[in-house]
Amino acid sequence: MNKFFENLIENNFWLKLFSLIFAIIIWAYVVGGTKQDITYTAGLKIKHLPEEYAVSNSLPAKIHLKLRGSRIALTKLKKKIYFEINGYSLLAKKNTVILNGSYLNLPNGVKTISVSPRIIPIIISKVVIRYVKVLPITKGKPKQGYAVNNIRVFPSYVEVKGPKDIVGHLSVITTSKIDLTDINKNKLFAASLRKPTKLIKILYNKRVSVDITVKKY
């Protein structure tokens, strides 16, 4: 009789253990296996573009996605994901890239449902260097009874580097605003240069000297 109860307890233990494992499997399937949609933000990278070429139009900083996958698969997503485009495929001057999941490195089980913006124009241009004139920008007026007599900038030209499509049409590089409010004598200012666009790089000279002479009238 005692042996019968011992066998019964032993058999029930394994039955309970099997039931527990089976319940865990079902729970994992329900929680982790059910598909769900999430919204995500991705960046855009141009990789392996030869140094003598550059992108000459603005690209979107953020691309909005809708992704679908199981909860387990979605937890494997990196905090930052990027559409990665091979630069060698863009050496034609004008390109239109249609973004899809093939440009993303997503975990297995995660699919791209929608992308916005989806169509991205990309213009490629040769990189050039040229000298561009510096234009000082001022604000305010000298003290009453005085006027600006002359403005000299050193250096008066600076080297800039960037896509030929942009640099070729660039006429001046402006300074930050120089405040002339209430000055009544000659003064030498140090002014930083303003980049006309983030696609342009100013070489060597980031600041210039601006010599302001005033006269009494």
Stockholm file with secondary structure:
# STOCKHOLM 1.0

chainA/1-217         MNKFFENLIENNFWLKLFSLIFAIIIWAYVVGGTKQDITYTAGLKIKHLPEEYAVSNSLPAKIHLKLRGSRIALTKLKKKIYFEINGYSLLAKKNTVILNGSYLNLPNGVKTISVSPRIIPIIISKVVIRYVKVLPITKGKPKQGYAVNNIRVFPSYVEVKGPKDIVGHLSVITTSKIDLTDINKNKLFAASLRKPTKLIKILYNKRVSVDITVKKY
#=GR chainA/1-217 SS CHHHHHHHHHHHHHHHHHHHHHHHHHHHHHHHHSEEEEEEEEEEEEESCCTTEEECSCCCSCEEEEEEEEHHHHTTCCSSEEEEEEGGGGCSSEEEEECCGGGSCCCTTCEEEEEESCEEEEEEEEEEEEEEEEEEEEESCCSTTEEEEEEEEESSEEEEEEEHHHHTTCCEEEEEEEECTTCCSCEEEEEEBCCSSTTCEECSCSEEEEEEEEEEC
#=GC SS_cons         CHHHHHHHHHHHHHHHHHHHHHHHHHHHHHHHHSEEEEEEEEEEEEESCCTTEEECSCCCSCEEEEEEEEHHHHTTCCSSEEEEEEGGGGCSSEEEEECCGGGSCCCTTCEEEEEESCEEEEEEEEEEEEEEEEEEEEESCCSTTEEEEEEEEESSEEEEEEEHHHHTTCCEEEEEEEECTTCCSCEEEEEEBCCSSTTCEECSCSEEEEEEEEEEC
//
